[in-house]
Amino acid sequence: MSDPPSGKDNDRGAPGPVEAVREGRAHPGDVGARPVAAATVVLLRPGPDGLEVLLTRRPATMVFAPDIHVFPGGRVDPGDGLPDHPLAGGLTPERAAQRLAGTLPPLEAFAHHVAAVRETLEETGIRVAALDLVPLSRWVTPPSLARRFDVRFFAVQVPAGTEVVLASSEVSSVQWVMPGLALEAARVGALALLAPTLVTLEQLAACADMTAVSDAFRPGPAMSPPTIGPSDRGVSKIDQRWAGGIAGRAAPGWLVGERELVLVNAADPTGVTSAVVDEVIAARGAKLVGIALTGLRPQQHAGVELYAAGRGLPVVAGQGAARMAPYPVVELEAGDTVPYGDLTLTSVAPPIPADGALDYLVRGDRRLPPDGFESAPVD
C-alpha cells in the first residue's frame, strides 16, 4: 500500500495545497463559454488493504490546475468519435450510449469512452479496454471560469502491482493510495484536490471492490428534470438531479427566504439543477445570496463550486469544513446564525457529528433537514 501523500507550504511563502486549489478556481473568465467535452479515468488496483487509486500530480508550470493531484484524463478529440477507432476494442456507439444511461448521443458517448482510454495511455502508458470502463459521474466547470470542461468520469481496475509505464509531460509525479488515506492527507492540508477529485474519493472510500464501485455509481431512475416546490413559509424543497454527479440520482435541497435566498445543500455539479434554480429565483424577483451546508457528503456539497467559484457566493458549514472543502467556507457553531438571507437560519448540532455537519432551524422552529437527518437520495 502506498503511503499517504505528504506536502507543506513551500519555503517561498506560497499558499498551501488547499489554498492553491481555492485560488486557482476563483479567477473568472468569459461568462457562458461553452465547456469542452472531456473524459477522466480513475485507475484502481487491488492492494494489501483494499483498492488503491492512482493520483497524478500536474506540473507547477501548467496553466490549468498547476501542482494539483488529479486522475488521468483530458479533452475529447475529433478523431475519438470514429466508429472504427483502434482503441474502441469492440465497443459500439449504441453500447456506449447505454453505458451512460442515454445521457449522450451514441457517437458522443463512444468518443468519451475512446478519449478515456487514449488519455490514460498517453499520460501513464497503461493500456485499458473501453469495454472495461465503468461510468461514474459527470462534472461541468462553472460558466464564469476561464477554462470550462464537461467531463465524464470512468473507473477501471488494473492488475495488482500495475505501475505507470511512462508519464507524460503533464505529470510531474504519481502515486497509488487508498481513497481514505488520500482524503486524510487532504484533511491535514498535505494534498491539493479539485472538487471533482475530492468528491470522487469520498464516493470510493467505502468501496471494497469493483462490484461495490459499480453499485455505488449505478444510475438512478430520476432522469426527469429537477423540480422546486412552492414556498411554504419561505422554504421551498428542491428535488435535485445528478446528485454527486451520478446520472439519475436525486437528493433534496432547500431554498430559504423571500427575496434574498439561501440554498441549503447543492448536490448537482452539472448545472442542470442550478439552471432551474435560476429560473425560479428570477420568476420570484429574488436573488441567491449564499449557500449553507448540512455536511460534506457528496449529495450535500458536490455542486457547491457552481456557486462558490462560479458566482463568488459565500458558503457556511459546520466545524471542520474549512480544512476539507476546496472552496472558501465559514465554519459555524451550534447556535450561530447564518449571516445572510432575509429569513433567520440558526445552526443546530446534527444528531450524528461529522466534519462540516450542521442542521438549521428556519424562523426558530422548522428543522432542515427534516427530522434532523439527511434524506436519502430520491431514486
Disulfide bonds with the S-S distance in Angstrom:
none
